[in-house]
């Protein structure tokens, strides 16, 4: 009987701690904000879970939606910066921001 009580005292706290650790790790996720296309490419705009950084996943326009991205960009501080980057480098738009 004492062995069962000892196991309960040892196992329950360990399982509780492990569940908190696994929950906090799975709570971190990136979020899809928008999608679009331009030129011969299409993109998905993603943000980190705290909306502090943004990045693009870019595919050739004809590529399968389930294929791996042609390119994933480094992070940007805003959605505006990310979309200007796409417009200037992939959509071949002639924006005033492209010359900067």
Buried (B, 14 or more C-beta within 10 A) or exposed (E): EEEEEEEEEEEEEEEEEEEEEEEEEEEEEEEEEEEBBBBEBBBBBBBBEEEEBBBBBBBBEEBEEEEEBBBEBEBBEEBEEBBBBBBBBBBEBEEEEEEE
